[in-house]
Amino acid sequence: MRYRLTFIAGAAVGYVLGARAGRERYEELRKGARRIAQNPAVRNTAETAAVNGRALAGRALDKMGDRVPGPVKDRVRSLREQRSPDEDEWGTSNT
């Protein structure tokens, strides 16, 4: 699934960069992308993926211990501090 999404994103970027349809078509694409990005289901999925990514990075750091370079440790710690996994940006449950 990840490869399919990467391909679709690459195809969309290639179309936008290579299109000769002009500014009007670009604005249509931009408006559609914004509408998708503001969809509550998409936003919730993205937030869930971010929370899961932070949790996995923390667990990987705990398992790797001293073998992880300092800058990577610092970045993982900053991700842990960004937001508690039980709360979204409004302070309510994410479920």
Beta strands, then each sheet from edge to edge (+ up, - down):
end
